[in-house]
Amino acid sequence: MSQNEAYEKELAFQADRRKATVEFIKIVSDLWYDKSIELVLFRNQLIDKNVSEILNLHEYAAKFVQKPISIFDSVEIAKAIQTLDLPPAKLDIGKLTYEYQLEDAKHNATAFVSTKLSKAKSYKNIDPKDVVLYGFGRIGRLLARELMTKTGKGSQLRLRAIVTRGKVDATVLEKRASLLQSDSVHSDFSGTVSIDEKKNALIINGTTVHIISANQPEDIDYTKYGINDALIIDNTGAFRDEEALKRHLKAKGASKVLLTAPGKGIPNIVHGVNHKDYDPDKVSIFSAASCTTNAITPILKAVEDSLGVQHGHLETIHAYTNDQNLVDNMHSKYRRGRAAALNMVITETGAGKAVAKALPVLEGKLTSNAIRVPVPNGSLAILNLNLKKSISVSGLNTIIKKYALEGNLVEQIKYSIDNELVSSDIIGSSAPSIYDSNATIVTEDGKNAILYIWYDNEYGYSHQVIRLAKYIAKVRRFTYY
């Protein structure tokens, strides 16, 4: 075959791949909007992705499982899913395609998928839950983006209102809309945002979200806005203990509270690790802990369950936050008064102790500290652990990879094989823990390990909040990972 013939063959193959990807995108959209079935590829989101992004995700998947993941097989599996009568679900088509390829002799794709998803028949339909965001800062806006992007047919969480302080007029609404639409870190919102001055509302993707002004949570009557039995997600940080958070439950139309910060006297939850320890029918107030706690706890659970942890130290290299000063000025905390974008700042973190609230076996075993660095988002946790059992680098990586592929922590742990990974690369990752396999260090005796865990301290954490919110609201769908 001549070089020109080989080149023409390559062009034809690429055209076929891209045509198949266009068909795949349509199936992904139809499943989501018609049946509330969300397809992901090894936990990577597929909704609103373009052709090149879908193909790149397939390349990543192939490297991850060390076996070709073909877009043509993905299309075949997606078509098979379309033929089935399934409840609202979240399905990892990467895992399904991988398992399909492992079959000694491929049989009918529909029969294969039907067998794999047979447990879906036992799932009942779920009742959607109204959600109110109390506060509209960095986390609040990311939650709003994700909730509205994933509304679909509205079968799970429905964002109905946002509570802020101060007056609400056209200027305020325009500013709120602008901050939601444009973000210096996370780029533009993929949906539409406009205002309705008469309703005091934002119109997000054509849906009304009321902006409610209130100084005290107990003063609000949500039922006036058609909101009932709502989950209140408190993003303000103003209420941190049980007594203060109970004030939300005095509001008409509110039934549950979720705090997006560490809480006192209430369950601190890292979804995937300890959320099932608390029954949402019996508990009304929850905390989603901190971004750092959500980053390290899944990895620590994997290590503790497999090898045992004697003791260790956590050092978190954390992006600066709104709590710090833009220029040097007085601050209640030492060092945080210095200009955030110009300095590395040593400060404290409670994440080392907070881990024990989700993993009691680690009580008193971890010390911790933090360094705030001049990046606006994207952080790195370094775990220096003394282990009970000896292990090698490859052995430790194999353990974490297994947890990232199967089990209860597949949504929480992303296993990175990228030799060139840097902080900007992890912006927009929905996993709270991104394990840098190429950075792992283990001593010769195998008893001391240093692990590097990246995390998008805004986006990854927001997804953990939403996962927990779905559990509290009892709107978790059938999943296949």
C-alpha angles and dihedrals in degrees: 000000000000123000090251092051091049090049092050089050090052091050092050092050093049090049090052091049093051093046089051089049091053088053090048092052091053092051091048090052095044092050091050100045098034102037106014089241113144119201120204131178110228087330093310113128118248102182113107093007121138128228096268092047092051092050092047090052089053089052090052091047091052091053091045096055093028092233129097112267105201124207087216091059090045090055091050092050092045090052090051091052089053091060094055127089100234133165120237104303148165111223130185103222089184090063092044093049091046091051090045090055091049091061109112091225115016111235129190109319093219092053090047094051092043090056094046093049097040092117090065089079090071093058117102126215113272129228113234119242128223113231130201122193109214101202129014108220130120096310094036093056093047090050089051091051094050095042092051095042090052099040092107107157091348095251096138127024118005118196104217106161147006121212120212137164124249132031122324116219137142093280093050091047091050091051093047090049092049093051090050093046098046128039126178092213106030097034125223124344109251092224136061128272128189136151136246107202094187092055094037086233146129116233104216117185087342093306125116117242112180120224107216122193115213139152095196127036095219091060095066124100104198092179088073086070095047091259118140137172089003131182108230113209107199112207098163100089087216094110114050109154134061096257093053095043091050087071088075090061091058090067115098110253097022122115109158137031130207119188118206094211137053110294135206121229093004134090111281105209133197102190111234092027110057109351092110090060088077126059112217088209088063103031123060104178125055138172124214089207117221134313091250093048089052090050099052104031097071091051092045091051091052091050095042094049093047105034110003126240120241095183139314151170131249122207114182120199097203134188114245116265139208088264090073127077122260089214130015111291143132116302133176090231124065115256095000088096091072120095107284098209094050104044145053103228126200111217139149131272128194093205094103091060094034092062089070090064088065097029108031091181088073094056108142094358101102132064118192146189137170140222117200110211134194100267122102096223141001122071141197129218117201115200118196105191134182106211132211093216127044119246140169127232092255091045092051092046090050090054094051092044090054090053089049091052103043143010135039098321102055092109091048105046124059113186111216121205094174114125090195099050115147133168097269090056093066096054108119097023112143092204114092092210122049107184113210100213094182093057098053116124126194126179121240093258090052094231100106124056133180114203128190117210120183122200140179094231091203109032100032091047092048090057090052088052090052092047089053091044090056090051093049091046091046093232097122109138130218107283134197116193 
